Amino acid sequence: MKIMAVDFGAARTGLAVCDRTEFLASPVGVIHEKEYLKTVEKIVYAAKEYGVQAIIIGYPKNMDGTVGEKGKKCEDLANKLHNITGLPVTLWDERQSTMQAANYLSEANVYGKKRKSVIDEVAATILLESYMAYRKNQADTN
């Protein structure tokens, strides 16, 4: 199944998509938008453009598991995307994904403006890889 991951942010939202076999997750871009409803529209457009059958959204929980303001905004985003697209939308724990992306980019010697422009889509890719590993593990145990 083709799945799109969304790393939602107030100014930049990273996107990643996997292939139909759920083997390879690839970054597909960053939405540079501060207006929430326009961001929703652009995510819907991307979902149609890439022909995805499901969407996952990074769910920023606090380290103690509680949900803050950004988490509530992601819950709202998930509901809006599901209502508009009819696709299943899953909130996926994203704790540490941006930090992992930063570490990955540091190892690849990506800094400055280039780093800022790709970190959100790298975080979305890490998020999607985590979700794909979970799905594979679930399939292997059944």
C-alpha positions as semicolon CSV with decimal commas, in nm:
position;residue;x (nm);y (nm);z (nm)
1;M;0,000;0,000;0,000
2;K;0,128;0,346;-0,086
3;I;0,147;0,555;0,233
4;M;0,229;0,923;0,282
5;A;0,389;1,054;0,601
6;V;0,333;1,412;0,715
7;D;0,570;1,590;0,955
8;F;0,346;1,888;1,031
9;G;0,498;2,219;1,131
10;A;0,382;2,578;1,178
11;A;0,586;2,705;0,881
12;R;0,720;2,391;0,709
13;T;0,555;2,051;0,666
14;G;0,765;1,761;0,543
15;L;0,624;1,485;0,326
16;A;0,746;1,135;0,243
17;V;0,589;0,852;0,045
18;C;0,663;0,481;0,026
19;D;0,632;0,250;-0,271
20;R;0,340;0,006;-0,303
21;T;0,545;-0,278;-0,151
22;E;0,621;-0,066;0,157
23;F;0,991;-0,135;0,107
24;L;1,130;0,211;0,036
25;A;1,033;0,543;0,193
26;S;1,139;0,856;0,004
27;P;1,120;1,226;0,086
28;V;0,895;1,404;-0,163
29;G;0,907;1,763;-0,050
30;V;0,832;2,034;0,199
31;I;0,521;2,251;0,209
32;H;0,626;2,606;0,297
33;E;0,305;2,746;0,436
34;K;0,209;2,920;0,760
35;E;-0,168;2,927;0,702
36;Y;-0,319;2,609;0,846
37;L;-0,605;2,560;0,597
38;K;-0,374;2,615;0,299
39;T;-0,140;2,354;0,445
40;V;-0,434;2,112;0,467
41;E;-0,521;2,182;0,100
42;K;-0,162;2,121;-0,010
43;I;-0,141;1,793;0,182
44;V;-0,468;1,679;0,019
45;Y;-0,328;1,773;-0,322
46;A;-0,007;1,579;-0,254
47;A;-0,203;1,273;-0,140
48;K;-0,394;1,276;-0,471
49;E;-0,082;1,349;-0,675
50;Y;0,108;1,054;-0,528
51;G;-0,196;0,824;-0,529
52;V;-0,161;0,720;-0,165
53;Q;-0,404;0,488;0,009
54;A;-0,322;0,597;0,365
55;I;-0,171;0,891;0,551
56;I;0,025;0,897;0,874
57;I;0,084;1,214;1,069
58;G;0,363;1,264;1,317
59;Y;0,206;1,286;1,661
60;P;0,424;1,501;1,887
61;K;0,367;1,362;2,234
62;N;0,558;1,491;2,531
63;M;0,821;1,259;2,676
64;D;0,577;1,164;2,954
65;G;0,317;1,061;2,693
66;T;0,086;1,359;2,737
67;V;-0,043;1,557;2,439
68;G;0,025;1,929;2,413
69;E;-0,105;2,205;2,188
70;K;0,082;2,088;1,878
71;G;-0,043;1,734;1,935
72;K;-0,401;1,860;1,946
73;K;-0,342;2,048;1,620
74;C;-0,218;1,723;1,465
75;E;-0,533;1,546;1,587
76;D;-0,740;1,815;1,415
77;L;-0,529;1,779;1,099
78;A;-0,586;1,402;1,099
79;N;-0,963;1,451;1,126
80;K;-0,968;1,712;0,849
81;L;-0,757;1,498;0,614
82;H;-0,973;1,192;0,675
83;N;-1,295;1,388;0,619
84;I;-1,168;1,546;0,295
85;T;-0,989;1,246;0,141
86;G;-1,180;0,952;0,290
87;L;-0,842;0,785;0,344
88;P;-0,740;0,621;0,670
89;V;-0,528;0,867;0,868
90;T;-0,312;0,744;1,155
91;L;-0,137;0,951;1,420
92;W;0,211;0,806;1,472
93;D;0,435;0,888;1,769
94;E;0,709;1,112;1,634
95;R;0,913;1,164;1,948
96;Q;1,278;1,195;1,853
97;S;1,218;1,189;1,473
98;T;1,341;1,545;1,417
99;M;1,641;1,477;1,640
100;Q;1,715;1,159;1,441
101;A;1,687;1,362;1,120
102;A;1,930;1,621;1,258
103;N;2,177;1,347;1,353
104;Y;2,145;1,187;1,010
105;L;2,208;1,520;0,836
106;S;2,508;1,590;1,061
107;E;2,656;1,252;0,967
108;A;2,602;1,345;0,601
109;N;2,768;1,686;0,660
110;V;2,455;1,880;0,565
111;Y;2,443;2,216;0,740
112;G;2,308;2,570;0,704
113;K;2,036;2,659;0,456
114;K;2,045;2,318;0,290
115;R;1,984;2,150;0,627
116;K;1,689;2,377;0,706
117;S;1,534;2,306;0,367
118;V;1,546;1,925;0,400
119;I;1,517;1,842;0,771
120;D;1,135;1,827;0,765
121;E;1,117;1,584;0,473
122;V;1,393;1,373;0,628
123;A;1,193;1,365;0,954
124;A;0,883;1,257;0,754
125;T;1,089;0,981;0,592
126;I;1,213;0,858;0,932
127;L;0,855;0,866;1,057
128;L;0,737;0,661;0,759
129;E;1,020;0,410;0,795
130;S;0,922;0,359;1,158
131;Y;0,559;0,301;1,062
132;M;0,655;0,062;0,780
133;A;0,875;-0,139;1,020
134;Y;0,584;-0,162;1,263
135;R;0,349;-0,285;0,986
136;K;0,606;-0,541;0,869
137;N;0,656;-0,664;1,226
138;Q;0,278;-0,694;1,274
139;A;0,249;-0,896;0,950
140;D;0,539;-1,123;1,052
141;T;0,378;-1,205;1,389
142;N;0,041;-1,299;1,235
